[in-house]
Amino acid sequence: MNTIQYIGEHSQTFEVQWHTHDYWELVYCTGGEGVFRFENGTVMNYKEGEVVAIPPMELHNNTSIGGFTNIH
């Protein structure tokens, strides 16, 4: 059985620096929109109401011109 490692919430945010996790990250966008970028060159746009699943050890960052809010 898997366990929840962490639950967090970003209030109005414009940038999350490059980082990794040793577990899956699920991000639910509660407002705004942004862009995830991954080390392999993949770019993923997202908006309010969407969920992004990021595999363990996947180097990524998250940016937004207008700002975003999320639960992760």
mmJSON file of the N, C-alpha and C atoms, coordinates in Angstrom:
{"data_MODEL":{"atom_site":{
"group_PDB":["ATOM","ATOM","ATOM","ATOM","ATOM","ATOM","ATOM","ATOM","ATOM","ATOM","ATOM","ATOM","ATOM","ATOM","ATOM","ATOM","ATOM","ATOM","ATOM","ATOM","ATOM","ATOM","ATOM","ATOM","ATOM","ATOM","ATOM","ATOM","ATOM","ATOM","ATOM","ATOM","ATOM","ATOM","ATOM","ATOM","ATOM","ATOM","ATOM","ATOM","ATOM","ATOM","ATOM","ATOM","ATOM","ATOM","ATOM","ATOM","ATOM","ATOM","ATOM","ATOM","ATOM","ATOM","ATOM","ATOM","ATOM","ATOM","ATOM","ATOM","ATOM","ATOM","ATOM","ATOM","ATOM","ATOM","ATOM","ATOM","ATOM","ATOM","ATOM","ATOM","ATOM","ATOM","ATOM","ATOM","ATOM","ATOM","ATOM","ATOM","ATOM","ATOM","ATOM","ATOM","ATOM","ATOM","ATOM","ATOM","ATOM","ATOM","ATOM","ATOM","ATOM","ATOM","ATOM","ATOM","ATOM","ATOM","ATOM","ATOM","ATOM","ATOM","ATOM","ATOM","ATOM","ATOM","ATOM","ATOM","ATOM","ATOM","ATOM","ATOM","ATOM","ATOM","ATOM","ATOM","ATOM","ATOM","ATOM","ATOM","ATOM","ATOM","ATOM","ATOM","ATOM","ATOM","ATOM","ATOM","ATOM","ATOM","ATOM","ATOM","ATOM","ATOM","ATOM","ATOM","ATOM","ATOM","ATOM","ATOM","ATOM","ATOM","ATOM","ATOM","ATOM","ATOM","ATOM","ATOM","ATOM","ATOM","ATOM","ATOM","ATOM","ATOM","ATOM","ATOM","ATOM","ATOM","ATOM","ATOM","ATOM","ATOM","ATOM","ATOM","ATOM","ATOM","ATOM","ATOM","ATOM","ATOM","ATOM","ATOM","ATOM","ATOM","ATOM","ATOM","ATOM","ATOM","ATOM","ATOM","ATOM","ATOM","ATOM","ATOM","ATOM","ATOM","ATOM","ATOM","ATOM","ATOM","ATOM","ATOM","ATOM","ATOM","ATOM","ATOM","ATOM","ATOM","ATOM","ATOM","ATOM","ATOM","ATOM","ATOM","ATOM","ATOM","ATOM","ATOM","ATOM","ATOM","ATOM","ATOM","ATOM","ATOM","ATOM","ATOM"],
"id":[1,2,3,4,5,6,7,8,9,10,11,12,13,14,15,16,17,18,19,20,21,22,23,24,25,26,27,28,29,30,31,32,33,34,35,36,37,38,39,40,41,42,43,44,45,46,47,48,49,50,51,52,53,54,55,56,57,58,59,60,61,62,63,64,65,66,67,68,69,70,71,72,73,74,75,76,77,78,79,80,81,82,83,84,85,86,87,88,89,90,91,92,93,94,95,96,97,98,99,100,101,102,103,104,105,106,107,108,109,110,111,112,113,114,115,116,117,118,119,120,121,122,123,124,125,126,127,128,129,130,131,132,133,134,135,136,137,138,139,140,141,142,143,144,145,146,147,148,149,150,151,152,153,154,155,156,157,158,159,160,161,162,163,164,165,166,167,168,169,170,171,172,173,174,175,176,177,178,179,180,181,182,183,184,185,186,187,188,189,190,191,192,193,194,195,196,197,198,199,200,201,202,203,204,205,206,207,208,209,210,211,212,213,214,215,216],
"type_symbol":["N","C","C","N","C","C","N","C","C","N","C","C","N","C","C","N","C","C","N","C","C","N","C","C","N","C","C","N","C","C","N","C","C","N","C","C","N","C","C","N","C","C","N","C","C","N","C","C","N","C","C","N","C","C","N","C","C","N","C","C","N","C","C","N","C","C","N","C","C","N","C","C","N","C","C","N","C","C","N","C","C","N","C","C","N","C","C","N","C","C","N","C","C","N","C","C","N","C","C","N","C","C","N","C","C","N","C","C","N","C","C","N","C","C","N","C","C","N","C","C","N","C","C","N","C","C","N","C","C","N","C","C","N","C","C","N","C","C","N","C","C","N","C","C","N","C","C","N","C","C","N","C","C","N","C","C","N","C","C","N","C","C","N","C","C","N","C","C","N","C","C","N","C","C","N","C","C","N","C","C","N","C","C","N","C","C","N","C","C","N","C","C","N","C","C","N","C","C","N","C","C","N","C","C","N","C","C","N","C","C","N","C","C","N","C","C"],
"label_atom_id":["N","CA","C","N","CA","C","N","CA","C","N","CA","C","N","CA","C","N","CA","C","N","CA","C","N","CA","C","N","CA","C","N","CA","C","N","CA","C","N","CA","C","N","CA","C","N","CA","C","N","CA","C","N","CA","C","N","CA","C","N","CA","C","N","CA","C","N","CA","C","N","CA","C","N","CA","C","N","CA","C","N","CA","C","N","CA","C","N","CA","C","N","CA","C","N","CA","C","N","CA","C","N","CA","C","N","CA","C","N","CA","C","N","CA","C","N","CA","C","N","CA","C","N","CA","C","N","CA","C","N","CA","C","N","CA","C","N","CA","C","N","CA","C","N","CA","C","N","CA","C","N","CA","C","N","CA","C","N","CA","C","N","CA","C","N","CA","C","N","CA","C","N","CA","C","N","CA","C","N","CA","C","N","CA","C","N","CA","C","N","CA","C","N","CA","C","N","CA","C","N","CA","C","N","CA","C","N","CA","C","N","CA","C","N","CA","C","N","CA","C","N","CA","C","N","CA","C","N","CA","C","N","CA","C","N","CA","C","N","CA","C","N","CA","C","N","CA","C","N","CA","C"],
"label_alt_id":[null,null,null,null,null,null,null,null,null,null,null,null,null,null,null,null,null,null,null,null,null,null,null,null,null,null,null,null,null,null,null,null,null,null,null,null,null,null,null,null,null,null,null,null,null,null,null,null,null,null,null,null,null,null,null,null,null,null,null,null,null,null,null,null,null,null,null,null,null,null,null,null,null,null,null,null,null,null,null,null,null,null,null,null,null,null,null,null,null,null,null,null,null,null,null,null,null,null,null,null,null,null,null,null,null,null,null,null,null,null,null,null,null,null,null,null,null,null,null,null,null,null,null,null,null,null,null,null,null,null,null,null,null,null,null,null,null,null,null,null,null,null,null,null,null,null,null,null,null,null,null,null,null,null,null,null,null,null,null,null,null,null,null,null,null,null,null,null,null,null,null,null,null,null,null,null,null,null,null,null,null,null,null,null,null,null,null,null,null,null,null,null,null,null,null,null,null,null,null,null,null,null,null,null,null,null,null,null,null,null,null,null,null,null,null,null],
"label_comp_id":["MET","MET","MET","ASN","ASN","ASN","THR","THR","THR","ILE","ILE","ILE","GLN","GLN","GLN","TYR","TYR","TYR","ILE","ILE","ILE","GLY","GLY","GLY","GLU","GLU","GLU","HIS","HIS","HIS","SER","SER","SER","GLN","GLN","GLN","THR","THR","THR","PHE","PHE","PHE","GLU","GLU","GLU","VAL","VAL","VAL","GLN","GLN","GLN","TRP","TRP","TRP","HIS","HIS","HIS","THR","THR","THR","HIS","HIS","HIS","ASP","ASP","ASP","TYR","TYR","TYR","TRP","TRP","TRP","GLU","GLU","GLU","LEU","LEU","LEU","VAL","VAL","VAL","TYR","TYR","TYR","CYS","CYS","CYS","THR","THR","THR","GLY","GLY","GLY","GLY","GLY","GLY","GLU","GLU","GLU","GLY","GLY","GLY","VAL","VAL","VAL","PHE","PHE","PHE","ARG","ARG","ARG","PHE","PHE","PHE","GLU","GLU","GLU","ASN","ASN","ASN","GLY","GLY","GLY","THR","THR","THR","VAL","VAL","VAL","MET","MET","MET","ASN","ASN","ASN","TYR","TYR","TYR","LYS","LYS","LYS","GLU","GLU","GLU","GLY","GLY","GLY","GLU","GLU","GLU","VAL","VAL","VAL","VAL","VAL","VAL","ALA","ALA","ALA","ILE","ILE","ILE","PRO","PRO","PRO","PRO","PRO","PRO","MET","MET","MET","GLU","GLU","GLU","LEU","LEU","LEU","HIS","HIS","HIS","ASN","ASN","ASN","ASN","ASN","ASN","THR","THR","THR","SER","SER","SER","ILE","ILE","ILE","GLY","GLY","GLY","GLY","GLY","GLY","PHE","PHE","PHE","THR","THR","THR","ASN","ASN","ASN","ILE","ILE","ILE","HIS","HIS","HIS"],
"label_asym_id":["A","A","A","A","A","A","A","A","A","A","A","A","A","A","A","A","A","A","A","A","A","A","A","A","A","A","A","A","A","A","A","A","A","A","A","A","A","A","A","A","A","A","A","A","A","A","A","A","A","A","A","A","A","A","A","A","A","A","A","A","A","A","A","A","A","A","A","A","A","A","A","A","A","A","A","A","A","A","A","A","A","A","A","A","A","A","A","A","A","A","A","A","A","A","A","A","A","A","A","A","A","A","A","A","A","A","A","A","A","A","A","A","A","A","A","A","A","A","A","A","A","A","A","A","A","A","A","A","A","A","A","A","A","A","A","A","A","A","A","A","A","A","A","A","A","A","A","A","A","A","A","A","A","A","A","A","A","A","A","A","A","A","A","A","A","A","A","A","A","A","A","A","A","A","A","A","A","A","A","A","A","A","A","A","A","A","A","A","A","A","A","A","A","A","A","A","A","A","A","A","A","A","A","A","A","A","A","A","A","A","A","A","A","A","A","A"],
"label_entity_id":["1","1","1","1","1","1","1","1","1","1","1","1","1","1","1","1","1","1","1","1","1","1","1","1","1","1","1","1","1","1","1","1","1","1","1","1","1","1","1","1","1","1","1","1","1","1","1","1","1","1","1","1","1","1","1","1","1","1","1","1","1","1","1","1","1","1","1","1","1","1","1","1","1","1","1","1","1","1","1","1","1","1","1","1","1","1","1","1","1","1","1","1","1","1","1","1","1","1","1","1","1","1","1","1","1","1","1","1","1","1","1","1","1","1","1","1","1","1","1","1","1","1","1","1","1","1","1","1","1","1","1","1","1","1","1","1","1","1","1","1","1","1","1","1","1","1","1","1","1","1","1","1","1","1","1","1","1","1","1","1","1","1","1","1","1","1","1","1","1","1","1","1","1","1","1","1","1","1","1","1","1","1","1","1","1","1","1","1","1","1","1","1","1","1","1","1","1","1","1","1","1","1","1","1","1","1","1","1","1","1","1","1","1","1","1","1"],
"label_seq_id":[1,1,1,2,2,2,3,3,3,4,4,4,5,5,5,6,6,6,7,7,7,8,8,8,9,9,9,10,10,10,11,11,11,12,12,12,13,13,13,14,14,14,15,15,15,16,16,16,17,17,17,18,18,18,19,19,19,20,20,20,21,21,21,22,22,22,23,23,23,24,24,24,25,25,25,26,26,26,27,27,27,28,28,28,29,29,29,30,30,30,31,31,31,32,32,32,33,33,33,34,34,34,35,35,35,36,36,36,37,37,37,38,38,38,39,39,39,40,40,40,41,41,41,42,42,42,43,43,43,44,44,44,45,45,45,46,46,46,47,47,47,48,48,48,49,49,49,50,50,50,51,51,51,52,52,52,53,53,53,54,54,54,55,55,55,56,56,56,57,57,57,58,58,58,59,59,59,60,60,60,61,61,61,62,62,62,63,63,63,64,64,64,65,65,65,66,66,66,67,67,67,68,68,68,69,69,69,70,70,70,71,71,71,72,72,72],
"pdbx_PDB_ins_code":[null,null,null,null,null,null,null,null,null,null,null,null,null,null,null,null,null,null,null,null,null,null,null,null,null,null,null,null,null,null,null,null,null,null,null,null,null,null,null,null,null,null,null,null,null,null,null,null,null,null,null,null,null,null,null,null,null,null,null,null,null,null,null,null,null,null,null,null,null,null,null,null,null,null,null,null,null,null,null,null,null,null,null,null,null,null,null,null,null,null,null,null,null,null,null,null,null,null,null,null,null,null,null,null,null,null,null,null,null,null,null,null,null,null,null,null,null,null,null,null,null,null,null,null,null,null,null,null,null,null,null,null,null,null,null,null,null,null,null,null,null,null,null,null,null,null,null,null,null,null,null,null,null,null,null,null,null,null,null,null,null,null,null,null,null,null,null,null,null,null,null,null,null,null,null,null,null,null,null,null,null,null,null,null,null,null,null,null,null,null,null,null,null,null,null,null,null,null,null,null,null,null,null,null,null,null,null,null,null,null,null,null,null,null,null,null],
"Cartn_x":[0.833,0.0,0.88,0.536,1.272,0.811,1.674,1.331,1.452,0.694,0.807,2.031,2.953,4.187,4.027,3.165,3.074,1.838,1.173,0.093,0.375,0.316,0.576,-0.361,-0.298,-1.137,-0.323,-0.332,0.298,-0.772,-0.572,-1.416,-0.877,-1.28,-0.875,0.641,1.031,2.434,2.753,3.975,4.395,5.534,6.285,7.396,7.742,7.95,8.493,9.761,10.89,12.194,12.294,13.302,13.569,13.768,13.116,13.237,12.735,12.961,12.454,11.856,11.144,10.613,10.922,10.989,11.202,9.871,8.797,7.449,6.658,5.519,4.64,4.13,4.05,3.438,2.157,1.051,-0.219,-0.498,-0.741,-0.992,-2.381,-3.253,-4.58,-4.598,-4.767,-4.774,-6.13,-6.127,-7.361,-7.649,-6.688,-6.913,-5.775,-6.103,-5.091,-4.656,-3.437,-2.853,-1.349,-0.66,0.79,1.372,2.681,3.429,4.392,4.317,5.34,6.363,7.636,8.727,9.483,9.897,10.587,11.964,12.873,14.264,14.396,13.488,13.584,13.078,12.675,12.219,10.714,9.984,8.524,8.015,7.053,6.389,4.912,4.315,2.911,2.163,1.263,0.403,-0.743,-1.189,-2.32,-3.144,-4.384,-5.258,-6.138,-6.889,-7.771,-8.638,-8.725,-9.545,-8.814,-7.572,-6.814,-5.872,-5.554,-4.63,-3.418,-2.235,-0.994,-0.352,0.053,0.745,2.196,3.124,4.553,5.236,5.903,6.554,7.71,8.075,9.223,10.498,11.326,12.651,12.617,11.48,11.345,11.638,12.781,13.165,12.169,11.591,10.575,10.54,9.966,9.661,8.273,7.786,6.416,6.422,5.952,5.925,4.568,4.292,3.031,3.198,2.702,2.759,1.729,0.515,-0.563,-0.706,0.025,-0.056,-1.01,-0.777,-1.623,-1.773,-2.8,-2.958,-3.176,-2.723,-2.901,-2.866,-3.288,-3.104,-2.21,-1.161,-0.195,0.174],
"Cartn_y":[-1.175,0.0,1.241,2.206,3.465,4.392,5.304,6.274,7.678,8.612,10.007,10.588,11.15,11.707,13.154,13.904,15.341,15.891,16.836,17.57,19.047,19.809,21.234,22.016,23.326,24.204,25.436,25.791,27.034,28.104,29.215,30.368,31.011,32.184,32.795,32.662,31.862,31.538,31.772,32.207,32.477,31.571,31.004,30.131,29.158,27.901,26.877,26.378,26.486,26.134,24.645,24.301,22.918,22.066,20.892,19.994,18.6,17.625,16.263,15.808,14.692,14.028,12.541,11.824,10.376,9.63,10.319,9.756,10.457,9.892,10.533,11.846,12.869,14.137,14.32,14.57,14.898,16.363,17.124,18.56,18.859,19.411,19.83,21.349,21.915,23.362,23.917,24.739,25.309,26.698,27.293,28.604,29.007,29.763,30.253,29.188,29.362,28.417,28.555,27.588,27.628,26.587,26.398,25.481,24.669,23.346,22.47,22.215,22.25,21.876,20.732,19.775,18.589,18.503,17.819,17.7,17.152,16.262,15.656,16.574,17.81,18.778,18.873,17.987,18.031,19.307,19.95,21.135,20.807,21.044,20.705,21.921,22.453,23.545,22.965,23.704,23.26,24.48,24.225,25.308,24.828,25.76,25.469,24.245,23.364,22.161,20.938,21.101,19.963,19.387,18.1,17.391,16.958,17.131,16.682,15.662,14.51,13.465,13.416,13.575,13.616,12.422,11.576,10.376,10.708,9.76,9.948,10.26,11.109,11.471,12.189,12.73,13.496,14.968,15.463,16.856,17.764,18.739,19.608,20.968,21.945,23.23,23.647,24.744,25.181,26.699,27.289,28.74,29.211,30.484,31.07,32.57,33.141,34.588,35.269,34.739,35.347,34.806,33.737,33.114,31.925,31.015,29.839,29.562,28.781,28.212,26.72,25.916,24.477,23.766,22.515,21.57,20.491,20.158,19.172,18.196],
"Cartn_z":[0.0,0.0,0.0,-0.841,-0.886,0.222,0.603,1.623,1.045,1.598,1.193,1.881,1.094,1.629,2.101,1.392,1.649,0.956,1.554,0.902,1.121,0.022,0.126,-0.763,-0.609,-1.416,-1.773,-3.051,-3.476,-3.583,-2.865,-3.113,-4.393,-4.747,-6.022,-6.209,-7.201,-7.447,-8.92,-9.193,-10.564,-11.026,-10.074,-10.467,-9.343,-9.735,-8.85,-9.533,-8.852,-9.419,-9.781,-10.576,-10.964,-9.718,-9.687,-8.535,-8.917,-8.031,-8.192,-6.865,-6.923,-5.734,-5.871,-4.755,-4.846,-4.802,-5.116,-5.151,-6.265,-6.645,-7.619,-7.048,-7.902,-7.511,-8.322,-7.625,-8.276,-7.997,-9.068,-8.939,-9.49,-8.66,-9.089,-9.134,-10.327,-10.505,-10.064,-9.013,-8.486,-9.039,-9.756,-10.354,-11.267,-12.299,-13.228,-14.206,-14.707,-15.66,-15.622,-16.211,-16.222,-17.142,-16.995,-17.852,-16.993,-17.094,-16.532,-17.622,-17.256,-18.163,-17.509,-18.354,-17.872,-18.496,-17.809,-18.233,-19.654,-20.068,-21.401,-22.512,-22.157,-23.149,-23.291,-22.64,-22.698,-22.027,-22.675,-22.139,-22.03,-20.861,-20.634,-20.098,-20.911,-20.467,-19.651,-18.637,-17.832,-17.436,-17.0,-16.565,-15.412,-14.849,-13.728,-13.999,-12.992,-13.084,-13.601,-14.049,-14.585,-13.532,-13.711,-12.83,-13.646,-13.086,-13.712,-12.776,-13.325,-12.556,-13.015,-12.084,-12.402,-11.737,-12.532,-11.979,-11.034,-10.187,-9.303,-10.087,-9.505,-10.008,-11.358,-11.739,-12.986,-12.683,-13.181,-12.953,-13.666,-12.941,-13.533,-12.842,-13.548,-12.946,-13.39,-12.842,-13.09,-13.134,-14.241,-14.37,-14.873,-14.608,-15.028,-15.171,-16.252,-16.432,-15.526,-15.494,-14.709,-13.302,-12.986,-11.675,-11.651,-10.719,-10.545,-9.057,-8.728,-7.408,-7.588,-6.621,-6.75,-5.414,-5.459,-4.357,-4.918,-4.194,-4.696,-3.596],
"occupancy":[1.0,1.0,1.0,1.0,1.0,1.0,1.0,1.0,1.0,1.0,1.0,1.0,1.0,1.0,1.0,1.0,1.0,1.0,1.0,1.0,1.0,1.0,1.0,1.0,1.0,1.0,1.0,1.0,1.0,1.0,1.0,1.0,1.0,1.0,1.0,1.0,1.0,1.0,1.0,1.0,1.0,1.0,1.0,1.0,1.0,1.0,1.0,1.0,1.0,1.0,1.0,1.0,1.0,1.0,1.0,1.0,1.0,1.0,1.0,1.0,1.0,1.0,1.0,1.0,1.0,1.0,1.0,1.0,1.0,1.0,1.0,1.0,1.0,1.0,1.0,1.0,1.0,1.0,1.0,1.0,1.0,1.0,1.0,1.0,1.0,1.0,1.0,1.0,1.0,1.0,1.0,1.0,1.0,1.0,1.0,1.0,1.0,1.0,1.0,1.0,1.0,1.0,1.0,1.0,1.0,1.0,1.0,1.0,1.0,1.0,1.0,1.0,1.0,1.0,1.0,1.0,1.0,1.0,1.0,1.0,1.0,1.0,1.0,1.0,1.0,1.0,1.0,1.0,1.0,1.0,1.0,1.0,1.0,1.0,1.0,1.0,1.0,1.0,1.0,1.0,1.0,1.0,1.0,1.0,1.0,1.0,1.0,1.0,1.0,1.0,1.0,1.0,1.0,1.0,1.0,1.0,1.0,1.0,1.0,1.0,1.0,1.0,1.0,1.0,1.0,1.0,1.0,1.0,1.0,1.0,1.0,1.0,1.0,1.0,1.0,1.0,1.0,1.0,1.0,1.0,1.0,1.0,1.0,1.0,1.0,1.0,1.0,1.0,1.0,1.0,1.0,1.0,1.0,1.0,1.0,1.0,1.0,1.0,1.0,1.0,1.0,1.0,1.0,1.0,1.0,1.0,1.0,1.0,1.0,1.0,1.0,1.0,1.0,1.0,1.0,1.0],
"B_iso_or_equiv":[0.0,0.0,0.0,0.0,0.0,0.0,0.0,0.0,0.0,0.0,0.0,0.0,0.0,0.0,0.0,0.0,0.0,0.0,0.0,0.0,0.0,0.0,0.0,0.0,0.0,0.0,0.0,0.0,0.0,0.0,0.0,0.0,0.0,0.0,0.0,0.0,0.0,0.0,0.0,0.0,0.0,0.0,0.0,0.0,0.0,0.0,0.0,0.0,0.0,0.0,0.0,0.0,0.0,0.0,0.0,0.0,0.0,0.0,0.0,0.0,0.0,0.0,0.0,0.0,0.0,0.0,0.0,0.0,0.0,0.0,0.0,0.0,0.0,0.0,0.0,0.0,0.0,0.0,0.0,0.0,0.0,0.0,0.0,0.0,0.0,0.0,0.0,0.0,0.0,0.0,0.0,0.0,0.0,0.0,0.0,0.0,0.0,0.0,0.0,0.0,0.0,0.0,0.0,0.0,0.0,0.0,0.0,0.0,0.0,0.0,0.0,0.0,0.0,0.0,0.0,0.0,0.0,0.0,0.0,0.0,0.0,0.0,0.0,0.0,0.0,0.0,0.0,0.0,0.0,0.0,0.0,0.0,0.0,0.0,0.0,0.0,0.0,0.0,0.0,0.0,0.0,0.0,0.0,0.0,0.0,0.0,0.0,0.0,0.0,0.0,0.0,0.0,0.0,0.0,0.0,0.0,0.0,0.0,0.0,0.0,0.0,0.0,0.0,0.0,0.0,0.0,0.0,0.0,0.0,0.0,0.0,0.0,0.0,0.0,0.0,0.0,0.0,0.0,0.0,0.0,0.0,0.0,0.0,0.0,0.0,0.0,0.0,0.0,0.0,0.0,0.0,0.0,0.0,0.0,0.0,0.0,0.0,0.0,0.0,0.0,0.0,0.0,0.0,0.0,0.0,0.0,0.0,0.0,0.0,0.0,0.0,0.0,0.0,0.0,0.0,0.0],
"pdbx_formal_charge":[null,null,null,null,null,null,null,null,null,null,null,null,null,null,null,null,null,null,null,null,null,null,null,null,null,null,null,null,null,null,null,null,null,null,null,null,null,null,null,null,null,null,null,null,null,null,null,null,null,null,null,null,null,null,null,null,null,null,null,null,null,null,null,null,null,null,null,null,null,null,null,null,null,null,null,null,null,null,null,null,null,null,null,null,null,null,null,null,null,null,null,null,null,null,null,null,null,null,null,null,null,null,null,null,null,null,null,null,null,null,null,null,null,null,null,null,null,null,null,null,null,null,null,null,null,null,null,null,null,null,null,null,null,null,null,null,null,null,null,null,null,null,null,null,null,null,null,null,null,null,null,null,null,null,null,null,null,null,null,null,null,null,null,null,null,null,null,null,null,null,null,null,null,null,null,null,null,null,null,null,null,null,null,null,null,null,null,null,null,null,null,null,null,null,null,null,null,null,null,null,null,null,null,null,null,null,null,null,null,null,null,null,null,null,null,null],
"auth_seq_id":[1,1,1,2,2,2,3,3,3,4,4,4,5,5,5,6,6,6,7,7,7,8,8,8,9,9,9,10,10,10,11,11,11,12,12,12,13,13,13,14,14,14,15,15,15,16,16,16,17,17,17,18,18,18,19,19,19,20,20,20,21,21,21,22,22,22,23,23,23,24,24,24,25,25,25,26,26,26,27,27,27,28,28,28,29,29,29,30,30,30,31,31,31,32,32,32,33,33,33,34,34,34,35,35,35,36,36,36,37,37,37,38,38,38,39,39,39,40,40,40,41,41,41,42,42,42,43,43,43,44,44,44,45,45,45,46,46,46,47,47,47,48,48,48,49,49,49,50,50,50,51,51,51,52,52,52,53,53,53,54,54,54,55,55,55,56,56,56,57,57,57,58,58,58,59,59,59,60,60,60,61,61,61,62,62,62,63,63,63,64,64,64,65,65,65,66,66,66,67,67,67,68,68,68,69,69,69,70,70,70,71,71,71,72,72,72],
"auth_comp_id":["MET","MET","MET","ASN","ASN","ASN","THR","THR","THR","ILE","ILE","ILE","GLN","GLN","GLN","TYR","TYR","TYR","ILE","ILE","ILE","GLY","GLY","GLY","GLU","GLU","GLU","HIS","HIS","HIS","SER","SER","SER","GLN","GLN","GLN","THR","THR","THR","PHE","PHE","PHE","GLU","GLU","GLU","VAL","VAL","VAL","GLN","GLN","GLN","TRP","TRP","TRP","HIS","HIS","HIS","THR","THR","THR","HIS","HIS","HIS","ASP","ASP","ASP","TYR","TYR","TYR","TRP","TRP","TRP","GLU","GLU","GLU","LEU","LEU","LEU","VAL","VAL","VAL","TYR","TYR","TYR","CYS","CYS","CYS","THR","THR","THR","GLY","GLY","GLY","GLY","GLY","GLY","GLU","GLU","GLU","GLY","GLY","GLY","VAL","VAL","VAL","PHE","PHE","PHE","ARG","ARG","ARG","PHE","PHE","PHE","GLU","GLU","GLU","ASN","ASN","ASN","GLY","GLY","GLY","THR","THR","THR","VAL","VAL","VAL","MET","MET","MET","ASN","ASN","ASN","TYR","TYR","TYR","LYS","LYS","LYS","GLU","GLU","GLU","GLY","GLY","GLY","GLU","GLU","GLU","VAL","VAL","VAL","VAL","VAL","VAL","ALA","ALA","ALA","ILE","ILE","ILE","PRO","PRO","PRO","PRO","PRO","PRO","MET","MET","MET","GLU","GLU","GLU","LEU","LEU","LEU","HIS","HIS","HIS","ASN","ASN","ASN","ASN","ASN","ASN","THR","THR","THR","SER","SER","SER","ILE","ILE","ILE","GLY","GLY","GLY","GLY","GLY","GLY","PHE","PHE","PHE","THR","THR","THR","ASN","ASN","ASN","ILE","ILE","ILE","HIS","HIS","HIS"],
"auth_asym_id":["A","A","A","A","A","A","A","A","A","A","A","A","A","A","A","A","A","A","A","A","A","A","A","A","A","A","A","A","A","A","A","A","A","A","A","A","A","A","A","A","A","A","A","A","A","A","A","A","A","A","A","A","A","A","A","A","A","A","A","A","A","A","A","A","A","A","A","A","A","A","A","A","A","A","A","A","A","A","A","A","A","A","A","A","A","A","A","A","A","A","A","A","A","A","A","A","A","A","A","A","A","A","A","A","A","A","A","A","A","A","A","A","A","A","A","A","A","A","A","A","A","A","A","A","A","A","A","A","A","A","A","A","A","A","A","A","A","A","A","A","A","A","A","A","A","A","A","A","A","A","A","A","A","A","A","A","A","A","A","A","A","A","A","A","A","A","A","A","A","A","A","A","A","A","A","A","A","A","A","A","A","A","A","A","A","A","A","A","A","A","A","A","A","A","A","A","A","A","A","A","A","A","A","A","A","A","A","A","A","A","A","A","A","A","A","A"],
"auth_atom_id":["N","CA","C","N","CA","C","N","CA","C","N","CA","C","N","CA","C","N","CA","C","N","CA","C","N","CA","C","N","CA","C","N","CA","C","N","CA","C","N","CA","C","N","CA","C","N","CA","C","N","CA","C","N","CA","C","N","CA","C","N","CA","C","N","CA","C","N","CA","C","N","CA","C","N","CA","C","N","CA","C","N","CA","C","N","CA","C","N","CA","C","N","CA","C","N","CA","C","N","CA","C","N","CA","C","N","CA","C","N","CA","C","N","CA","C","N","CA","C","N","CA","C","N","CA","C","N","CA","C","N","CA","C","N","CA","C","N","CA","C","N","CA","C","N","CA","C","N","CA","C","N","CA","C","N","CA","C","N","CA","C","N","CA","C","N","CA","C","N","CA","C","N","CA","C","N","CA","C","N","CA","C","N","CA","C","N","CA","C","N","CA","C","N","CA","C","N","CA","C","N","CA","C","N","CA","C","N","CA","C","N","CA","C","N","CA","C","N","CA","C","N","CA","C","N","CA","C","N","CA","C","N","CA","C","N","CA","C","N","CA","C","N","CA","C","N","CA","C","N","CA","C"],
"pdbx_PDB_model_num":[1,1,1,1,1,1,1,1,1,1,1,1,1,1,1,1,1,1,1,1,1,1,1,1,1,1,1,1,1,1,1,1,1,1,1,1,1,1,1,1,1,1,1,1,1,1,1,1,1,1,1,1,1,1,1,1,1,1,1,1,1,1,1,1,1,1,1,1,1,1,1,1,1,1,1,1,1,1,1,1,1,1,1,1,1,1,1,1,1,1,1,1,1,1,1,1,1,1,1,1,1,1,1,1,1,1,1,1,1,1,1,1,1,1,1,1,1,1,1,1,1,1,1,1,1,1,1,1,1,1,1,1,1,1,1,1,1,1,1,1,1,1,1,1,1,1,1,1,1,1,1,1,1,1,1,1,1,1,1,1,1,1,1,1,1,1,1,1,1,1,1,1,1,1,1,1,1,1,1,1,1,1,1,1,1,1,1,1,1,1,1,1,1,1,1,1,1,1,1,1,1,1,1,1,1,1,1,1,1,1,1,1,1,1,1,1]
}}}
